[in-house]
Structures are given as structure tokens and as C-alpha cells.
């Protein structure tokens, strides 16, 4: 009798474990990999925590990973005892864990050099799709202009601070298109960039206005070194000193803007739909 009950108990345990594991495998969602340039500024990195929280709330059934495209930032953080990973390392981890379907969501602003590096990564053996960068289409530009309205007062002198690219001018085209669109709407606003086009020349237009206060709006996910030093720094060639306004302020970076994140989420939804279309029922 005792042996009979033991056999029944073993069967019950086996059936319970099978019932728990089988649906999990069948319903496994694609992993999401958020890919950003990265930053070594501790205060600025808080925006990544915010984005992480928002993504987990929107996609609770998906595993979430992060990757940085700047190896310089990854190595600098490592020297500080902070472990982050590049795209290739995250791909290797996913393979090791047996995860085969992955949606990569770029957190880059323009589909430029850093974004292209994500597309070029070796994903052999995986089923992947890629969420677009922020300013990929003309519709994206319209949505970004709308998302920034709360940070722009029409009569306030404003500089939108972009990054840009010195080495590959073609990657500045979407920033230039954004600049043309938003400058046409706001007469007291220009778009300038740390590198490439439109560059620093637009700051001269602002300087000629002789403003008492300049509002800098980062066209960047993170308000890191470029905003703190290139734009707001105390050096003679910082943007605020080039303009020579008595006062300067900076709006929060794009990563804190819920309407900006909604654009990324729409791009991610498209990538998830693509990567799952041949996966079968989830």
C-alpha cells in the first residue's frame, strides 16, 4: 500500500512539473534588447533606469537586456567597477541561454553610425528584428516635434542640442530634416550639433539675439558629458559661453519624455511583430 501511494505521488509531481514547463516553453516571448550609446556620467545613467522600468511595464512577458554601442564607455565603466555589455556579448549570452527570437530596439536618435553597427552584428542562428531609431521617418520627425512642445516656449530663445557625425556626413541627414522642420515653426529656436551638420554655426544666430536666457533642449536620450560640458560647461568654447547669455537652463533629456518613449515603443512593437510572424502561436 505504501509503495502504491509513493508511485501515485511521483506521477502527480511529474504531471505538475510537466504542466508548468510545457506552456512556458510554448509561450516564450522574444527577448528585447535595448541598445544605447551609453554614458559614464552617474547622474545621467538614471534615465536608463527609468526607461528600463517603463519597458518592463509595457512588455512584462518579455526578457529584457541592455547593450551599449560605445566600447569606450563600456571600458570606462568597467574601470569604475560597473559591468555593461556590448551587442556581441549580449548576443552570445542569448545563444548560451537558448533564446532564439530577439527584438533589438535602438535608443539612438538618428539611423546613423551607431545604429548601423547594431544591424551589422553577427546574429547567425537567431531570428531577429530591429526597431528603428527615433528620427527614421518623416512621421517620426513630426511626432518628435510634438513631443518637445512642452519644453519649448515660442518666445523663449531655445537651442536644440544634437550630437551629429563628423566622419560620416550622410548620417546627419535626419537631424538636418528635423532642424528644418522645427526651425520653420519656432522663430527663436535653432538646432545645433556637437559634431557634423548643422554644427555650431546656428549658435551665432542666437548670439545676435542677445538673449538674457537660453533654454537648451537635448536631442539626446541621456544628458551626459556633451550637455554637461560641451553645452553648459564653463570653458570658453562651451555653447552657453559662445552665446554669452547671462543665464542658461537645460530641459530634461529625451529619455524622460513619455511621448518620446511612445515613439520607441511603436518601433519596438513593429520589431516584435516581425520577429514573431513566423514563430507560430505565442
MOHU-V551145 format. One record per residue. N is the residue number from 0. RES is the residue in three letters. PHI is phi in whole degrees, -180 to 180 (none if undefined). PSI is psi in degrees with one decimal (NA if undefined). D_LAST is the distance of its C-alpha to the last C-alpha in whole Angstrom. Layout:
# MOHU-V551145
n=N res=RES phi=PHI psi=PSI d_last=D_LAST
n=N res=RES phi=PHI psi=PSI d_last=D_LAST
This chain:
# MOHU-V551145
n=0 res=UNK phi=none psi=-43.4 d_last=44
n=1 res=UNK phi=-61 psi=-42.3 d_last=42
n=2 res=UNK phi=-64 psi=-35.8 d_last=41
n=3 res=UNK phi=-64 psi=-45.6 d_last=39
n=4 res=UNK phi=-66 psi=-35.4 d_last=37
n=5 res=UNK phi=-63 psi=-43.0 d_last=36
n=6 res=UNK phi=-64 psi=-41.0 d_last=34
n=7 res=UNK phi=-64 psi=-42.0 d_last=33
n=8 res=UNK phi=-63 psi=-42.1 d_last=32
n=9 res=UNK phi=-62 psi=-42.1 d_last=30
n=10 res=UNK phi=-63 psi=-41.7 d_last=28
n=11 res=UNK phi=-63 psi=-44.6 d_last=27
n=12 res=UNK phi=-62 psi=-44.0 d_last=26
n=13 res=UNK phi=-63 psi=-42.7 d_last=24
n=14 res=UNK phi=-67 psi=-36.7 d_last=22
n=15 res=UNK phi=-66 psi=-45.7 d_last=21
n=16 res=UNK phi=-65 psi=-38.3 d_last=20
n=17 res=UNK phi=-65 psi=-40.7 d_last=18
n=18 res=UNK phi=-66 psi=-31.6 d_last=16
n=19 res=UNK phi=-78 psi=-35.6 d_last=16
n=20 res=UNK phi=-86 psi=-37.0 d_last=15
n=21 res=UNK phi=-62 psi=-49.9 d_last=12
n=22 res=UNK phi=-62 psi=-34.5 d_last=10
n=23 res=UNK phi=-62 psi=-41.6 d_last=10
n=24 res=UNK phi=-68 psi=-43.4 d_last=10
n=25 res=UNK phi=-67 psi=-31.6 d_last=7
n=26 res=UNK phi=-104 psi=12.8 d_last=5
n=27 res=UNK phi=-60 psi=126.2 d_last=7
n=28 res=UNK phi=-86 psi=156.2 d_last=7
n=29 res=UNK phi=-62 psi=147.2 d_last=10
n=30 res=UNK phi=-75 psi=150.7 d_last=13
n=31 res=UNK phi=-111 psi=130.0 d_last=15
n=32 res=UNK phi=-118 psi=114.9 d_last=19
n=33 res=UNK phi=-87 psi=126.8 d_last=22
n=34 res=UNK phi=-118 psi=117.7 d_last=25
n=35 res=UNK phi=-125 psi=163.5 d_last=28
n=36 res=UNK phi=-64 psi=-43.0 d_last=32
n=37 res=UNK phi=106 psi=166.2 d_last=32
n=38 res=UNK phi=-154 psi=149.1 d_last=36
n=39 res=UNK phi=-101 psi=1.0 d_last=38
n=40 res=UNK phi=-84 psi=116.1 d_last=39
n=41 res=UNK phi=-58 psi=-46.9 d_last=39
n=42 res=UNK phi=-62 psi=-39.6 d_last=39
n=43 res=UNK phi=-69 psi=-30.1 d_last=37
n=44 res=UNK phi=-67 psi=-14.9 d_last=34
n=45 res=UNK phi=-60 psi=-26.8 d_last=33
n=46 res=UNK phi=-66 psi=-30.3 d_last=31
n=47 res=UNK phi=-65 psi=-38.2 d_last=29
n=48 res=UNK phi=-62 psi=-40.7 d_last=28
n=49 res=UNK phi=-64 psi=-46.3 d_last=28
n=50 res=UNK phi=-63 psi=-42.1 d_last=25
n=51 res=UNK phi=-56 psi=-46.1 d_last=23
n=52 res=UNK phi=-63 psi=-42.1 d_last=24
n=53 res=UNK phi=-66 psi=-41.1 d_last=23
n=54 res=UNK phi=-66 psi=-41.5 d_last=19
n=55 res=UNK phi=-64 psi=-33.7 d_last=18
n=56 res=UNK phi=-71 psi=-37.4 d_last=19
n=57 res=UNK phi=-78 psi=-30.4 d_last=17
n=58 res=UNK phi=-131 psi=64.7 d_last=14
n=59 res=UNK phi=-67 psi=-19.7 d_last=14
n=60 res=UNK phi=-94 psi=4.1 d_last=11
n=61 res=UNK phi=-109 psi=140.2 d_last=12
n=62 res=UNK phi=-70 psi=142.2 d_last=14
n=63 res=UNK phi=-123 psi=130.4 d_last=17
n=64 res=UNK phi=-128 psi=161.5 d_last=20
n=65 res=UNK phi=-123 psi=146.3 d_last=23
n=66 res=UNK phi=-141 psi=145.1 d_last=26
n=67 res=UNK phi=-108 psi=146.3 d_last=29
n=68 res=UNK phi=-95 psi=-12.8 d_last=31
n=69 res=UNK phi=-94 psi=106.8 d_last=34
n=70 res=UNK phi=-67 psi=-30.3 d_last=35
n=71 res=UNK phi=-59 psi=-44.7 d_last=39
n=72 res=UNK phi=-67 psi=-42.8 d_last=37
n=73 res=UNK phi=-58 psi=-45.8 d_last=35
n=74 res=UNK phi=-68 psi=-37.7 d_last=38
n=75 res=UNK phi=-65 psi=-42.6 d_last=40
n=76 res=UNK phi=-65 psi=-36.4 d_last=38
n=77 res=UNK phi=-61 psi=-39.0 d_last=38
n=78 res=UNK phi=-66 psi=-20.9 d_last=42
n=79 res=UNK phi=-92 psi=1.5 d_last=41
n=80 res=UNK phi=85 psi=15.6 d_last=39
n=81 res=UNK phi=-108 psi=121.0 d_last=36
n=82 res=UNK phi=-95 psi=120.6 d_last=33
n=83 res=UNK phi=-130 psi=171.9 d_last=30
n=84 res=UNK phi=-133 psi=149.9 d_last=29
n=85 res=UNK phi=-88 psi=176.9 d_last=29
n=86 res=UNK phi=-63 psi=-43.4 d_last=26
n=87 res=UNK phi=-61 psi=-39.8 d_last=27
n=88 res=UNK phi=-66 psi=-40.2 d_last=27
n=89 res=UNK phi=-66 psi=-40.2 d_last=23
n=90 res=UNK phi=-61 psi=-42.8 d_last=22
n=91 res=UNK phi=-62 psi=-40.3 d_last=24
n=92 res=UNK phi=-64 psi=-42.6 d_last=23
n=93 res=UNK phi=-64 psi=-42.5 d_last=19
n=94 res=UNK phi=-60 psi=-45.1 d_last=20
n=95 res=UNK phi=-61 psi=-33.4 d_last=22
n=96 res=UNK phi=-87 psi=-0.5 d_last=19
n=97 res=UNK phi=78 psi=19.0 d_last=17
n=98 res=UNK phi=-88 psi=121.4 d_last=14
n=99 res=UNK phi=-107 psi=-18.6 d_last=14
n=100 res=UNK phi=-117 psi=124.6 d_last=12
n=101 res=UNK phi=-140 psi=134.7 d_last=14
n=102 res=UNK phi=-111 psi=117.3 d_last=15
n=103 res=UNK phi=-93 psi=123.7 d_last=19
n=104 res=UNK phi=-112 psi=112.0 d_last=20
n=105 res=UNK phi=-69 psi=136.2 d_last=24
n=106 res=UNK phi=-106 psi=19.0 d_last=26
n=107 res=UNK phi=-78 psi=159.0 d_last=29
n=108 res=UNK phi=-81 psi=-51.4 d_last=31
n=109 res=UNK phi=-114 psi=152.6 d_last=32
n=110 res=UNK phi=-77 psi=70.0 d_last=30
n=111 res=UNK phi=-111 psi=-142.9 d_last=33
n=112 res=UNK phi=-61 psi=-47.7 d_last=34
n=113 res=UNK phi=-67 psi=-40.3 d_last=32
n=114 res=UNK phi=-64 psi=-42.6 d_last=29
n=115 res=UNK phi=-63 psi=-31.8 d_last=30
n=116 res=UNK phi=-65 psi=-30.9 d_last=30
n=117 res=UNK phi=-69 psi=-43.9 d_last=26
n=118 res=UNK phi=-64 psi=-27.8 d_last=26
n=119 res=UNK phi=-84 psi=-8.3 d_last=28
n=120 res=UNK phi=-64 psi=147.0 d_last=27
n=121 res=UNK phi=-77 psi=107.8 d_last=26
n=122 res=UNK phi=-114 psi=24.5 d_last=22
n=123 res=UNK phi=-56 psi=136.8 d_last=23
n=124 res=UNK phi=90 psi=-7.2 d_last=20
n=125 res=UNK phi=-114 psi=151.0 d_last=17
n=126 res=UNK phi=-97 psi=114.3 d_last=15
n=127 res=UNK phi=-130 psi=159.4 d_last=16
n=128 res=UNK phi=-146 psi=161.0 d_last=17
n=129 res=UNK phi=-127 psi=127.8 d_last=19
n=130 res=UNK phi=-81 psi=136.0 d_last=20
n=131 res=UNK phi=-64 psi=155.4 d_last=24
n=132 res=UNK phi=-67 psi=172.0 d_last=27
n=133 res=UNK phi=-64 psi=-43.4 d_last=28
n=134 res=UNK phi=-106 psi=42.6 d_last=31
n=135 res=UNK phi=-74 psi=-41.5 d_last=29
n=136 res=UNK phi=-119 psi=166.9 d_last=30
n=137 res=UNK phi=-63 psi=-34.7 d_last=33
n=138 res=UNK phi=-64 psi=-38.4 d_last=30
n=139 res=UNK phi=-59 psi=-43.7 d_last=29
n=140 res=UNK phi=-60 psi=-44.2 d_last=33
n=141 res=UNK phi=-60 psi=-40.6 d_last=34
n=142 res=UNK phi=-70 psi=-34.7 d_last=31
n=143 res=UNK phi=-69 psi=-42.1 d_last=33
n=144 res=UNK phi=-58 psi=-43.8 d_last=36
n=145 res=UNK phi=-64 psi=-40.6 d_last=35
n=146 res=UNK phi=-66 psi=-26.8 d_last=33
n=147 res=UNK phi=-89 psi=-4.3 d_last=37
n=148 res=UNK phi=-58 psi=-37.2 d_last=39
n=149 res=UNK phi=-67 psi=-18.8 d_last=39
n=150 res=UNK phi=-100 psi=0.8 d_last=40
n=151 res=UNK phi=-124 psi=119.4 d_last=43
n=152 res=UNK phi=-95 psi=120.9 d_last=46
n=153 res=UNK phi=-52 psi=-34.1 d_last=48
n=154 res=UNK phi=-94 psi=-2.9 d_last=51
n=155 res=UNK phi=-89 psi=131.4 d_last=50
n=156 res=UNK phi=-64 psi=125.4 d_last=51
n=157 res=UNK phi=-136 psi=139.7 d_last=47
n=158 res=UNK phi=-123 psi=120.6 d_last=46
n=159 res=UNK phi=-87 psi=123.3 d_last=42
n=160 res=UNK phi=-101 psi=110.3 d_last=42
n=161 res=UNK phi=-104 psi=171.3 d_last=40
n=162 res=UNK phi=-90 psi=-62.3 d_last=40
n=163 res=UNK phi=82 psi=175.8 d_last=40
n=164 res=UNK phi=-142 psi=118.1 d_last=41
n=165 res=UNK phi=-76 psi=-37.8 d_last=44
n=166 res=UNK phi=-77 psi=-36.8 d_last=43
n=167 res=UNK phi=-125 psi=89.3 d_last=41
n=168 res=UNK phi=-58 psi=-28.7 d_last=42
n=169 res=UNK phi=-63 psi=-22.6 d_last=40
n=170 res=UNK phi=-79 psi=-4.0 d_last=37
n=171 res=UNK phi=-90 psi=-4.2 d_last=39
n=172 res=UNK phi=-61 psi=-39.5 d_last=39
n=173 res=UNK phi=-72 psi=-33.3 d_last=36
n=174 res=UNK phi=-68 psi=-40.4 d_last=38
n=175 res=UNK phi=-63 psi=-39.9 d_last=41
n=176 res=UNK phi=-66 psi=-40.5 d_last=39
n=177 res=UNK phi=-62 psi=-44.0 d_last=38
n=178 res=UNK phi=-60 psi=-45.0 d_last=42
n=179 res=UNK phi=-62 psi=-38.8 d_last=43
n=180 res=UNK phi=-70 psi=-47.9 d_last=41
n=181 res=UNK phi=-79 psi=-32.5 d_last=42
n=182 res=UNK phi=-69 psi=-27.5 d_last=45
n=183 res=UNK phi=-68 psi=-22.4 d_last=46
n=184 res=UNK phi=-94 psi=-31.6 d_last=45
n=185 res=UNK phi=-119 psi=113.8 d_last=47
n=186 res=UNK phi=-74 psi=-19.8 d_last=50
n=187 res=UNK phi=-102 psi=21.2 d_last=51
n=188 res=UNK phi=-128 psi=141.7 d_last=47
n=189 res=UNK phi=-134 psi=159.5 d_last=47
n=190 res=UNK phi=-110 psi=125.9 d_last=44
n=191 res=UNK phi=-123 psi=165.4 d_last=45
n=192 res=UNK phi=-139 psi=149.6 d_last=44
n=193 res=UNK phi=-65 psi=-38.8 d_last=44
n=194 res=UNK phi=-129 psi=162.8 d_last=44
n=195 res=UNK phi=60 psi=-150.9 d_last=45
n=196 res=UNK phi=-102 psi=138.6 d_last=45
n=197 res=UNK phi=-83 psi=-6.6 d_last=46
n=198 res=UNK phi=71 psi=-154.0 d_last=47
n=199 res=UNK phi=-96 psi=-9.6 d_last=50
n=200 res=UNK phi=-56 psi=-39.4 d_last=52
n=201 res=UNK phi=-59 psi=-21.7 d_last=51
n=202 res=UNK phi=-64 psi=-27.1 d_last=52
n=203 res=UNK phi=-67 psi=-35.0 d_last=55
n=204 res=UNK phi=-62 psi=-42.2 d_last=55
n=205 res=UNK phi=-67 psi=-39.8 d_last=54
n=206 res=UNK phi=-61 psi=-38.7 d_last=57
n=207 res=UNK phi=-66 psi=-22.0 d_last=59
n=208 res=UNK phi=-74 psi=-16.2 d_last=58
n=209 res=UNK phi=51 psi=55.6 d_last=59
n=210 res=UNK phi=-74 psi=151.2 d_last=57
n=211 res=UNK phi=-82 psi=-25.7 d_last=57
n=212 res=UNK phi=-144 psi=134.8 d_last=54
n=213 res=UNK phi=-119 psi=132.2 d_last=51
n=214 res=UNK phi=-102 psi=118.8 d_last=47
n=215 res=UNK phi=-97 psi=126.4 d_last=45
n=216 res=UNK phi=-113 psi=111.1 d_last=41
n=217 res=UNK phi=-69 psi=126.3 d_last=39
n=218 res=UNK phi=-94 psi=54.5 d_last=37
n=219 res=UNK phi=-144 psi=145.0 d_last=35
n=220 res=UNK phi=-65 psi=-36.8 d_last=32
n=221 res=UNK phi=-120 psi=134.1 d_last=34
n=222 res=UNK phi=-91 psi=75.9 d_last=38
n=223 res=UNK phi=-98 psi=-136.5 d_last=39
n=224 res=UNK phi=-60 psi=-38.5 d_last=42
n=225 res=UNK phi=-64 psi=-42.0 d_last=43
n=226 res=UNK phi=-73 psi=-44.3 d_last=43
n=227 res=UNK phi=-69 psi=-34.0 d_last=45
n=228 res=UNK phi=-111 psi=-56.9 d_last=47
n=229 res=UNK phi=-62 psi=-39.4 d_last=47
n=230 res=UNK phi=-92 psi=-53.2 d_last=47
n=231 res=UNK phi=-106 psi=4.8 d_last=49
n=232 res=UNK phi=-67 psi=169.0 d_last=51
n=233 res=UNK phi=-90 psi=-5.1 d_last=54
n=234 res=UNK phi=-66 psi=156.5 d_last=55
n=235 res=UNK phi=-61 psi=-32.0 d_last=57
n=236 res=UNK phi=-96 psi=12.6 d_last=55
n=237 res=UNK phi=-69 psi=156.0 d_last=52
n=238 res=UNK phi=-60 psi=-42.2 d_last=51
n=239 res=UNK phi=-65 psi=-32.8 d_last=52
n=240 res=UNK phi=-80 psi=-29.6 d_last=56
n=241 res=UNK phi=-62 psi=-43.4 d_last=56
n=242 res=UNK phi=-73 psi=-32.1 d_last=55
n=243 res=UNK phi=65 psi=37.6 d_last=58
n=244 res=UNK phi=-85 psi=141.8 d_last=57
n=245 res=UNK phi=-60 psi=-31.5 d_last=58
n=246 res=UNK phi=-131 psi=146.9 d_last=55
n=247 res=UNK phi=-142 psi=144.0 d_last=51
n=248 res=UNK phi=-137 psi=161.5 d_last=48
n=249 res=UNK phi=-132 psi=133.2 d_last=44
n=250 res=UNK phi=-76 psi=162.9 d_last=41
n=251 res=UNK phi=-61 psi=153.1 d_last=38
n=252 res=UNK phi=-69 psi=167.6 d_last=36
n=253 res=UNK phi=-63 psi=-27.2 d_last=33
n=254 res=UNK phi=-64 psi=-17.9 d_last=30
n=255 res=UNK phi=-91 psi=-6.5 d_last=32
n=256 res=UNK phi=-91 psi=114.7 d_last=31
n=257 res=UNK phi=-64 psi=-32.4 d_last=28
n=258 res=UNK phi=-71 psi=-32.8 d_last=29
n=259 res=UNK phi=-67 psi=-44.8 d_last=28
n=260 res=UNK phi=-63 psi=-33.2 d_last=25
n=261 res=UNK phi=-62 psi=-35.7 d_last=24
n=262 res=UNK phi=-64 psi=-46.1 d_last=24
n=263 res=UNK phi=-61 psi=-40.3 d_last=23
n=264 res=UNK phi=-64 psi=-38.1 d_last=20
n=265 res=UNK phi=-64 psi=-40.7 d_last=20
n=266 res=UNK phi=-64 psi=-40.4 d_last=20
n=267 res=UNK phi=-67 psi=-38.9 d_last=17
n=268 res=UNK phi=-58 psi=-41.2 d_last=15
n=269 res=UNK phi=-65 psi=-40.4 d_last=16
n=270 res=UNK phi=-67 psi=-41.9 d_last=15
n=271 res=UNK phi=-64 psi=-39.7 d_last=12
n=272 res=UNK phi=-63 psi=-39.4 d_last=11
n=273 res=UNK phi=-68 psi=-43.4 d_last=13
n=274 res=UNK phi=-74 psi=-20.7 d_last=12
n=275 res=UNK phi=-99 psi=-7.1 d_last=8
n=276 res=UNK phi=-64 psi=-27.6 d_last=10
n=277 res=UNK phi=-107 psi=8.6 d_last=11
n=278 res=UNK phi=-85 psi=-18.1 d_last=8
n=279 res=UNK phi=93 psi=-167.2 d_last=6
n=280 res=UNK phi=-69 psi=132.3 d_last=4
n=281 res=UNK phi=-105 psi=NA d_last=0
